[in-house]
Amino acid sequence: MDLLTQLLLGMGAFSLIVVVGSFVGIMMVVIEDTIEEQQQARERNKRRG
């Protein structure tokens, strides 16, 4: 393998890690927001009841 191929593979792997990492981060934020909304909804229902 020459240097150019190694460089391209390294960049590809790095960009893949960045994409997956940002996707996982976004999913974590969305899941946390959903959990908070569900907890707030439960508290509202308790107050009404």
TORKERO-192958 format. One record per atom (N, C-alpha, C): residue in one letter; x negated, y negated, z. Coordinates in Angstrom, 1 decimal, decimal comma. Each point is the difference from the previous one (the first is absolute). Layout:
# TORKERO-192958
rec res: A | px: X | py: Y | pz: Z;
...
# end
This chain:
# TORKERO-192958
rec res: M | px: -0,9 | py: 1,2 | pz: 0,0;
rec res: M | px: 0,9 | py: -1,2 | pz: 0,0;
rec res: M | px: -0,9 | py: -1,2 | pz: 0,0;
rec res: D | px: 0,3 | py: -1,0 | pz: -0,9;
rec res: D | px: -0,8 | py: -1,2 | pz: 0,0;
rec res: D | px: 0,6 | py: -1,0 | pz: 1,0;
rec res: L | px: -0,7 | py: -1,1 | pz: 0,1;
rec res: L | px: 0,4 | py: -1,0 | pz: 1,0;
rec res: L | px: 1,4 | py: -0,6 | pz: -0,3;
rec res: L | px: 0,3 | py: -0,3 | pz: -1,3;
rec res: L | px: 1,2 | py: -0,6 | pz: -0,3;
rec res: L | px: 1,2 | py: 0,9 | pz: 0,4;
rec res: T | px: -0,1 | py: 1,3 | pz: -0,2;
rec res: T | px: 1,1 | py: 0,9 | pz: 0,3;
rec res: T | px: 0,2 | py: 0,0 | pz: 1,5;
rec res: Q | px: -1,2 | py: 0,1 | pz: 0,8;
rec res: Q | px: 0,1 | py: -0,1 | pz: 1,4;
rec res: Q | px: 0,7 | py: -1,3 | pz: 0,5;
rec res: L | px: -0,4 | py: -1,1 | pz: -0,6;
rec res: L | px: 0,6 | py: -1,3 | pz: 0,3;
rec res: L | px: 1,5 | py: 0,0 | pz: -0,2;
rec res: L | px: 0,4 | py: 0,5 | pz: -1,2;
rec res: L | px: 1,5 | py: 0,1 | pz: -0,3;
rec res: L | px: 0,7 | py: 0,9 | pz: 0,9;
rec res: L | px: -0,6 | py: 1,1 | pz: 0,4;
rec res: L | px: 0,7 | py: 0,9 | pz: 0,9;
rec res: L | px: 0,1 | py: -0,6 | pz: 1,4;
rec res: G | px: -1,1 | py: -0,7 | pz: 0,4;
rec res: G | px: 0,1 | py: -0,7 | pz: 1,3;
rec res: G | px: 1,1 | py: -1,1 | pz: 0,0;
rec res: M | px: 0,0 | py: -0,8 | pz: -1,0;
rec res: M | px: 1,0 | py: -1,0 | pz: -0,1;
rec res: M | px: 1,4 | py: 0,6 | pz: 0,0;
rec res: G | px: 0,2 | py: 1,1 | pz: -0,8;
rec res: G | px: 1,3 | py: 0,6 | pz: 0,0;
rec res: G | px: 0,4 | py: 0,5 | pz: 1,3;
rec res: A | px: -0,9 | py: 0,7 | pz: 0,7;
rec res: A | px: 0,3 | py: 0,5 | pz: 1,3;
rec res: A | px: 0,4 | py: -1,1 | pz: 1,0;
rec res: F | px: -0,8 | py: -1,1 | pz: -0,1;
rec res: F | px: 0,2 | py: -1,1 | pz: 0,9;
rec res: F | px: 1,3 | py: -0,7 | pz: -0,2;
rec res: S | px: 0,4 | py: -0,2 | pz: -1,3;
rec res: S | px: 1,3 | py: -0,6 | pz: -0,3;
rec res: S | px: 1,1 | py: 0,9 | pz: 0,4;
rec res: L | px: -0,2 | py: 1,3 | pz: -0,1;
rec res: L | px: 1,1 | py: 1,0 | pz: 0,4;
rec res: L | px: 0,2 | py: -0,1 | pz: 1,5;
rec res: I | px: -1,1 | py: -0,1 | pz: 0,8;
rec res: I | px: 0,1 | py: -0,1 | pz: 1,4;
rec res: I | px: 0,7 | py: -1,3 | pz: 0,4;
rec res: V | px: -0,3 | py: -1,1 | pz: -0,7;
rec res: V | px: 0,6 | py: -1,3 | pz: 0,3;
rec res: V | px: 1,5 | py: 0,1 | pz: -0,3;
rec res: V | px: 0,4 | py: 0,6 | pz: -1,2;
rec res: V | px: 1,4 | py: 0,1 | pz: -0,3;
rec res: V | px: 0,8 | py: 0,8 | pz: 1,0;
rec res: V | px: -0,6 | py: 1,2 | pz: 0,3;
rec res: V | px: 0,7 | py: 0,9 | pz: 1,0;
rec res: V | px: 0,1 | py: -0,7 | pz: 1,4;
rec res: G | px: -1,1 | py: -0,7 | pz: 0,4;
rec res: G | px: 0,0 | py: -0,6 | pz: 1,3;
rec res: G | px: 1,0 | py: -1,1 | pz: 0,1;
rec res: S | px: 0,1 | py: -0,9 | pz: -1,1;
rec res: S | px: 1,0 | py: -1,1 | pz: 0,1;
rec res: S | px: 1,4 | py: 0,6 | pz: -0,1;
rec res: F | px: 0,2 | py: 1,1 | pz: -0,8;
rec res: F | px: 1,3 | py: 0,6 | pz: 0,0;
rec res: F | px: 0,4 | py: 0,6 | pz: 1,3;
rec res: V | px: -0,9 | py: 0,6 | pz: 0,7;
rec res: V | px: 0,3 | py: 0,6 | pz: 1,4;
rec res: V | px: 0,3 | py: -1,2 | pz: 0,9;
rec res: G | px: -0,8 | py: -1,1 | pz: -0,1;
rec res: G | px: 0,2 | py: -1,1 | pz: 0,9;
rec res: G | px: 1,4 | py: -0,6 | pz: -0,2;
rec res: I | px: 0,4 | py: -0,2 | pz: -1,3;
rec res: I | px: 1,3 | py: -0,5 | pz: -0,3;
rec res: I | px: 1,1 | py: 0,9 | pz: 0,6;
rec res: M | px: -0,2 | py: 1,3 | pz: -0,2;
rec res: M | px: 1,0 | py: 1,0 | pz: 0,5;
rec res: M | px: 0,1 | py: -0,1 | pz: 1,5;
rec res: M | px: -1,1 | py: -0,1 | pz: 0,7;
rec res: M | px: 0,0 | py: -0,1 | pz: 1,5;
rec res: M | px: 0,8 | py: -1,3 | pz: 0,4;
rec res: V | px: -0,2 | py: -1,1 | pz: -0,7;
rec res: V | px: 0,7 | py: -1,2 | pz: 0,4;
rec res: V | px: 1,5 | py: 0,1 | pz: -0,2;
rec res: V | px: 0,4 | py: 0,6 | pz: -1,2;
rec res: V | px: 1,4 | py: 0,3 | pz: -0,3;
rec res: V | px: 0,6 | py: 0,9 | pz: 1,1;
rec res: I | px: -0,7 | py: 1,0 | pz: 0,3;
rec res: I | px: 0,6 | py: 1,0 | pz: 1,0;
rec res: I | px: 0,1 | py: -0,7 | pz: 1,4;
rec res: E | px: -1,0 | py: -0,8 | pz: 0,4;
rec res: E | px: 0,1 | py: -0,7 | pz: 1,3;
rec res: E | px: 1,2 | py: -1,0 | pz: -0,1;
rec res: D | px: 0,2 | py: -0,7 | pz: -1,1;
rec res: D | px: 1,1 | py: -1,0 | pz: -0,1;
rec res: D | px: 1,3 | py: 0,8 | pz: 0,2;
rec res: T | px: 0,1 | py: 1,1 | pz: -0,7;
rec res: T | px: 1,3 | py: 0,8 | pz: 0,0;
rec res: T | px: 0,2 | py: 0,5 | pz: 1,5;
rec res: I | px: -1,0 | py: 0,5 | pz: 0,7;
rec res: I | px: 0,2 | py: 0,5 | pz: 1,3;
rec res: I | px: 0,5 | py: -1,2 | pz: 0,9;
rec res: E | px: -0,6 | py: -1,2 | pz: -0,1;
rec res: E | px: 0,4 | py: -1,1 | pz: 0,8;
rec res: E | px: 1,4 | py: -0,4 | pz: -0,3;
rec res: E | px: 0,4 | py: 0,0 | pz: -1,3;
rec res: E | px: 1,4 | py: -0,3 | pz: -0,3;
rec res: E | px: 1,0 | py: 1,0 | pz: 0,6;
rec res: Q | px: -0,4 | py: 1,2 | pz: 0,0;
rec res: Q | px: 0,9 | py: 1,1 | pz: 0,6;
rec res: Q | px: 0,1 | py: -0,3 | pz: 1,5;
rec res: Q | px: -1,1 | py: -0,3 | pz: 0,7;
rec res: Q | px: 0,0 | py: -0,2 | pz: 1,4;
rec res: Q | px: 0,9 | py: -1,3 | pz: 0,3;
rec res: Q | px: -0,2 | py: -1,0 | pz: -0,8;
rec res: Q | px: 0,9 | py: -1,2 | pz: 0,3;
rec res: Q | px: 1,4 | py: 0,3 | pz: -0,3;
rec res: A | px: 0,3 | py: 0,8 | pz: -1,0;
rec res: A | px: 1,4 | py: 0,3 | pz: -0,2;
rec res: A | px: 0,6 | py: 0,8 | pz: 1,1;
rec res: R | px: -0,8 | py: 1,0 | pz: 0,6;
rec res: R | px: 0,5 | py: 0,7 | pz: 1,2;
rec res: R | px: 0,3 | py: -0,9 | pz: 1,1;
rec res: E | px: -0,9 | py: -1,0 | pz: 0,3;
rec res: E | px: 0,2 | py: -0,9 | pz: 1,1;
rec res: E | px: 1,2 | py: -0,8 | pz: -0,2;
rec res: R | px: 0,3 | py: -0,4 | pz: -1,3;
rec res: R | px: 1,2 | py: -0,8 | pz: -0,2;
rec res: R | px: 1,2 | py: 0,8 | pz: 0,2;
rec res: N | px: 0,0 | py: 1,3 | pz: -0,4;
rec res: N | px: 1,1 | py: 0,9 | pz: 0,2;
rec res: N | px: 0,3 | py: 0,2 | pz: 1,5;
rec res: K | px: -1,1 | py: 0,1 | pz: 0,8;
rec res: K | px: 0,1 | py: 0,2 | pz: 1,5;
rec res: K | px: 0,7 | py: -1,3 | pz: 0,6;
rec res: R | px: -0,4 | py: -1,2 | pz: -0,5;
rec res: R | px: 0,6 | py: -1,2 | pz: 0,6;
rec res: R | px: 1,5 | py: 0,0 | pz: -0,3;
rec res: R | px: 0,4 | py: 0,4 | pz: -1,2;
rec res: R | px: 1,4 | py: 0,0 | pz: -0,4;
rec res: R | px: 0,8 | py: 1,0 | pz: 0,8;
rec res: G | px: -0,6 | py: 1,2 | pz: 0,2;
rec res: G | px: 0,7 | py: 1,0 | pz: 0,7;
rec res: G | px: 0,1 | py: -0,3 | pz: 1,5;
# end
